[in-house]
């Protein structure tokens, strides 16, 4: 009997029970639900020899962006290779893509997922893993290209269609196509009000268009549907705090920090207390608040503790400046120096796609973070200036990269480097629909360096 997954693709598995567990795991992953790992355990119990089960196990390990998970991912990939020897070519390509990912050859992984999708546009796992990795390589045009190529082959009759629409929304938002982005995201929410990625994509659209009141209302209205969600809930609460920040509602921002996206007592936080996206949320928000002169108390300390423990882990290039923010903010300059040394060692020994990004973007930006905190504002500008045009390659959205642009602008203004400040303002004005004069992180600087 030929077994097929929810999207109609042949799945080499031992039983219908294993296929059902595979579909449940993928569905939970697409919806950003915590029980994805529970479904994966059921899948592995039902059929440990299923090659796609091992692909999922390795992929989930890689999604954590934590080098401590690499051995687990390598072992799963080796099992996937062995298990897919007699499987379909598509399944063998999944095992190969995972191998490229584990090895740090992310360009080859993206190309392999694109090859799978060219022949199997309904392969929702290849689609979603490509979307994730293209985003964290700062390649929204690849996200958009894939989603627009596969979309004509999809319909609401296929499970996972909402996830495709959600990815279409986010890819278009990052490429500046806000009308398409909002429409696609709202269509996905109509299918599933608990679709966290669609909610997130539309929140980004509101952010880029300066629709702050709508952004707060959007996230508040959808929050009751986020039960069982994973850390993406935290990121949505971070977005809500960003809307409040633009309205200079500092107390609301800090309340969301403590009770929502950095609630250290939350079971979700306790499961992964140093998850990359949570660290980015927290550090970037504290940094923004301090730039506006808002006291943040002792909130940096727990982040700095976690930063010290992760020195040498360079899998997530965009997280590195956020770790550095925490070390510098707490005066842990020896640890900051060790972190820079570890990043240089990673560049010298790791190879692969990410090492080049760390070399060209993450190291100079981290050096700028450190110099800025020490009051060497001219040094921060000098360190960061060569990376401005390529720091998008670290990944992160326009809304997330914004904190690095604010860092450069603040350093340039405080160093009296008017030309650099004007250059940065012109860069953000050309990319962001809302003029600097109407954005809290830029308005004061725009007035101070006006002709």
N, C-alpha and C positions, 0 to 999 in steps of 0.2 A: 504493500500500500504506500502510495506517495503522500507524504505529510506536507502540509503547507501552513505558513504563518498567517497572521491576520490580514496581511496585505497580499496574500495569494502567492508568495514566493516559496519555492521548494525548500524545506528545512530538513536536514539530515538529523533525525532524532530517533530515539528508541520507541517512543509512544506518543499518543495523543495527549497524554498527561504532561509530558515534557514540552510539547508545543504550546499547550495552554499556559504553562509556567513561563515559557519564553515570551509569549505575547503579553502576559501580565507584567513581567519585568520591564519590557520595552515601554509599555503604556505608562507605568509609574515613572520611569525615567523621563519620558516626554512631558509629563505633568509636574515634574520636580517634586515628587512625593517621597517622604522618608521611607516608605515601605518598599521601595525598589530593591533594596538589599535583602529584604525578607523574601520577596518573590524570587530573587536570584538564588538564594539558598535552597528554596523549594525546587528550582530548576536543576541545580547541581545534584540535589538528592535524587531527583527523578531520573536524571541521565547525565552522570559525570563525564561520559564519553562524547557528549554532544559538543562539536567544535564551536558552534555559535554561543553555547553557554560559556565556554572558556574565553571566547572573544569578549563577551559581556563582562566576565570577571576581570579580565585584564584592563578593559576600558574603564570600568568603575574605579579601579586602582589608579589609573592615570588621571582621571577627572579630578582627583583630590589635589593635584599639583603639589605633591609632597614626596620628596626623594626617598623617604622611609618606605614608601609603597612600591618603589621600583622593582625590588626583588620579587614581590608578589605578582606584579604585572609581567615580568619576564617569565616567571614560571607558568603563568596562565597562557602566555603567548606560545611557549614551547608546547604546552598541551594542546593548544588550538591547532598548531601546525600538524602535530601528529594525528589529531582527530579528524582533520579535514583532508587527509591524503586521499580518502575515497569518497569525499563529499563533492558538491558541485563546484565548478570554477568560481562562482560568486562567493561561496563560503571560504574557499582557499584565499581569495583576494582579501577578504576581511581579516584573515589571520596574517596575511602579509602587511596590510595597512597597520595593524596593531604592532607588528614588529618594527616598522618604520617609526611609529610614534614612540615606542619604548626606547629606540635607539637615538631619538632626538632628530631624526630626519623628517621633520614635519612637512616640508614641501613634497617629499615623496609620498607621505601619508595622504596629504590632500589630493595629490594626483591620482592615487589609487582609489580613493573614495569617489572621485569624479569619474573614473573609468567604470566603476561599479554602476554608478547612477546613469551613465550614458546608455547602458544596456538594460538596467533594472531601475527605472525611475521611481518605482514604488518601494525601494529599499529605504525605509524610514530610518533605520539605524545608521546606515552610511551617510544619509542626508544630515542627520542631527549631529553626528560626530564631526562631519566636515564643517558644519555651521559653527560649532563650538571652537574648533581649532583655527579656522580662518579668522574668527573674531579675535582670538588671543594672539594672533600674528599681525593684527592691524590690517587685515585684508578684506574690508567690507565689500569690495567689488567682486571678490570671489564668492562671498556669501550670496550676493544678489544674483550673480550669473547662474549659480546652481539652482537657486529657488525659481527663477523665472524660466529656466529650461525644463524643470520637472513639473511645474505647476499645471501646464496644459494636459498632462497625463493623469492628473488627480481629480477627484470629485468628492463630494460629501458622503458618497456611498462607501468610501474606503476609510477604515479606522486609521486615525492619525492625520486626517485632513486638517483638523484644527491646528495641529502642530506645524504643518507646512504653512498655513496662513500666518501663524504667529511669527515664524521665521521670516516670512515675506515682509511682515510689518517691520521687524527690527532691521533687516537688511536695507530696506528702503529708507528707514529713518536715518541710519548711519550714512547713507549715500545722499541724503538731503531731499528725498522725495516724500515730503511730509503728508500730502494728500493721500497717496497710495498707502503709506505706512499706517495712517490712522484708520482708513477704511478696512484694510486687511486685519488689523488688530481688533477692531470692533466686531468684524465678522467672526473671528475666532472666539471672542468672548460670547457672542450669541450662541455658538455651539457648546461652549463650556465656560460658565462664569468662574470656574476655578482654575482656568488656564493662566498660570503664573507668568509664563513667558509672553503671552499676548498682553496681559495687564502691564507688564514691564515695558514692552515695546511702545505702547500708547503713552505711558508715563514719560518715556524719553521724547516722544513727539511733543507733548505739552511743555517739557523742559526747553526744548530747542526753540519753541515758538513763544516762550514767555507766558504761557497760559497757567499761571500759578494757582489761582483759585480752582480752576478745573482739575488741575493735577491733584490737589488735596482731596477734592470731592470724589474723583475717580478712584483713588486708592482706598478711601474710607468706605465707599459703596461696595467695593469688591472684597474687602478684607474678610467679611463673614464666610466667604467661599474658599478661604485658604487653609482650611483644616488639613492637617497631615502634611502640610508643605515643608520642604526642606529650607536650607539657608537662603534661597531666593526670596522668601518672605522678608528676611532681614534687609535684603537689597531694595525691596519695594518700600519698606519703611524708611530706608535711607533716602530714597527718592522723595518721599513725602517731606522729610526733614529738609531736603534741598529746596523744595518749594517754600517752606517756612523761612529758610535762610534768606532767600531772595526778598522776602517781605520783612526782613530784619526782626523776625520773631524768635529771638535767641532762646527764650525759655521753652518754647515749643520744640526747638531743635534739640536742646539738652534733654528734655523729657523723652523724646523719641529715642535718643541715644541710650539712655539708661533703662527704659522700660520696654524697648522694642529691639532695635538692631544691634545693641551691645549689652543686652541683659545677660549677665554672666551666670545667672541662676536658671536660665532657660534650658530645658532638656536638649533642645536643638544645638545651642551653643556648647553645652557640656559634652555632647557627642564629638564635636570637632572644634575645640576652643581656639585653634589657630588656623582655621580654614582661610584660604587666600582671599576670598571675596569678603568675608567678615572683617578681616584685617584691613583691606582696602577701604571698606565703608567707614570703619572707625577712625583710622589714622587720617584719612583725607578730611573727614568732618572736623576733627579736632584741629587740624592744621588750618582749615578755612576759618574756623571760629577765632583762633588766635590771631590770624591776619586782620580780623575785624576788631581786635582788642577785647574779645570776650574771654574771661577766665574759664579754664576748663578743669581746674582743680588737679587732683591726682590721677586723672583718667589715663594719662600716658603710661603709667608704671606697669600695668599688667600687659600692655602691648609690648613694652620694651623687654619684659621678661621673656615673652614668647619670641621676640626678635632675636635675642641672644641665643636661644635654644635652636633657632633655625639658621644660624650663620653657616654658609656653605651650600644651602639649598637654593639653587638658582633656576629651578624648573619654570617658575612663573616670573618672567622678567618684569612685568608691571608691578608685582607685589614688592619688589626689592626697594624702590624709593619709599614705599610706605613703611617697611621695616626700618629703614634709615631714619625716617621722620621720628619714629618712636625712640630710637637710640639717641638721636641728637637732642630731642626735646627733654630727655631725662639726664643729659650730661654724660652719657656713657660713651665717651669719645674713644677710649681704648677698644671697646667692643665695636664701635663704628669703623675703626681702622682695621680691625680683624675681619670685619664683614667685607670691606673693600678688597683686602688681600685675598679673601676666599673667592670673591667674584673674579679677580684677575687669574687666580689658579683655575677656576672653572673655564674661563676663556682659553687658557693655554692647553687644557687637557681634554675638554669635553668634545669639542667638535660639534657638528650638527647645526641646525637652524638657529636654535636659541642662543648658542654661544656668541654668534655674530651680533645678535641683538643686544645681548648683555654688554659686549665690548663697545659697540657704537652708540648705544643709547642709555642703558641702565647705569653703567658706571659713571659717565659724566653727569647724569641727572642726580645720582646719589652723592657725588662729590659736591654738586650744587646745593643739595639739601643740607649737607653738613656745613658747608661754608656759610650758608644763610643763617643757620642757627647760631653759629659762632660770631656773627656780625660782620663777616667778610663778604659784603654784598657785591663788591666789584669782582671778587674771586668767584662768587656763585654765578654771576653773569658770564664770566669768561669760561667757566667749566661747562656751562649748559648751552651756550650759544651754538656750538657746532652740532648739537644733538637736536635742536628745535625742529629741523626739517625731517627728521627720521624717528623721533621718539614715538610716533604713532605705531611703529613696528613692535613696540612692547605690548600692544593690545590695549584693550580698554576703550570704552565709548568716548564720544565727544564730551559727555557730562563728566566722565571719570578723568580724562586727560586734562580737563579744565584746571584741576588743582595744581598741575605742573606748570601750566601757563601762568597761573596766579603767582606761583613761586618766582618765576623769572621776572614777571612784571614788578612784584614787590621789591626784589633785589635791585632791579634797574632803577626804580624810583629812589630807593634809599641810597644808592651809590651815586645818584645824580647823573646817571647815564641816560639822558633824555632821548637820544637817538634809538637806543635799545628799547626803551619803554614805548616809544611811538611805533617802532617796528612790531612789537608784540601786539599792541592794540590794533594795528592794521591787519595783522594776521587773523586775530580772532574776529574782527569786524567782517572780514571777507568770508569767514566760514560759518559764523553764527548769525542767524536772522535777527536776533535781538541786539541792538547796538550796545557797545560797551557802556554808554552813559546810563543804560537801564538795567545793568547787571551789577549786583552788589559787590562782586570781586574786582570790578574794573572802573566803576563810576568815579571814585575819588582820583584814581590815577589819570583817567581821561581828562578830568578837569585840570589836574596839576601840570600836565604837559601839553595842554592845548596851545596852539599858536596864538 
